[in-house]
Amino acid sequence: MANSANSVAVGTKRVSRSAAVKKITIEIGRPIITIFIALLIGGVIILLMGEDPIFAYGMLFKGAFKGLGNIIATLQNTTPLLYTGLAVSLAFRSNVVNIGVEGQMLFGALAAGIVGYYVHLPWFLHLPLAIIAAGLAGALWAYIPAIMKAKLNVNEMVVCLMLNPIAQLITSYISSYPLKAPGPTNKTYDIMLTARLPQFSKSSQFNAGFFIALALLLIFWYVNNHTKKGYEWELIGQNPSFARYGGINVEKSIVEVFLVSGMIGGLAGAEQALGVYGAFYNGFSPGYGFDGIAVAMLAKFNPLAVSLSALLLGALNSGSIVMQMMTSVTRDLVKVLQAIIVLLLAADFTLEMFRKKRKADETLKKRPKTESEKL
């Protein structure tokens, strides 16, 4: 009997181990296949333009990773995507569609710019205060869709889509009129040196915000996988009804997730204002908040994987400059590749959702009927 029990236990371990290996293989394999397909389609586009895809992609890779200067430029392009990718991942993991990170980042950058200029403190107080102000500004802007979803059940995606251009207009007005610095550029006054994030290279704007982003990735990986709060946030994403039945305040958790996601979006703005530009510049973002959606989807909403997917997109953006210089292929190819990746991942998520729904329906059909259902 003991030998039989041991064999069953060993068999169970083997099954669970093989299932875990299969799950990891699928999670890693799908993004790789997605990237390969996107590059393949991009190669066809390059061919139609009369260029050699291998040469063009070679220039893209060299422009991103050949030489210390190019590597630093790649890391600089990666940094804002680490923040926005994490912000989107944290929300989407809880089935909260926060696509308003762009607006939250704008308000975070503006708050950092205001505190960075108008407040006068020693650097060890000034810099943290400016960063905190940026996080609070992002969280407050995220509170609007959060409370509307939690209390009124309003679709947060629609609200976020409306709030992004509003944030653009408000921050544009403030930096162009009331708080505009003298000169032709629409920007706020330069941030005091006591509130600047240290830069590591005179030839680039790569700064300490990169390491703050890496720390945030590790923190929220730990929160997601080793804390009660992380489990609650994941549970409301998987099954809100079950979470509510288990005693979790779903509405409160939705607001919490939105606020934390918005805070990280605000920190993305702080990195740009305090570390890159030294002020709030109107229109400084080329769409980092929206790029964060691609980063998050490619990472399967895993904080640690966000680092790799952000590096990939950062490398594409950085290397595209050299590719454009050495070939007739413009930098717009990178946007095309990103769009293809998002479309493929969205299709994969949709199919997965239908598969889960069909499986749930089949399980429900096989369930023995109750007496009331028979009647």
SULBEL-V90353 format. One record per helix or strand of 3 or more residues. SS is the DSSP state (alpha for helix, beta for strand). FROM is the first residue (numbers start at 1). TO is the last residue. If there is no record, write none. Layout:
BEGIN
SS&FROM&TO  SS&FROM&TO
END
This chain:
BEGIN
alpha&2&48  alpha&53&65  alpha&68&93  alpha&101&118  alpha&123&152  alpha&156&176  alpha&193&195  alpha&209&226  alpha&228&238  alpha&240&245  alpha&250&277  alpha&288&298  alpha&303&326  alpha&332&366  alpha&371&374
END
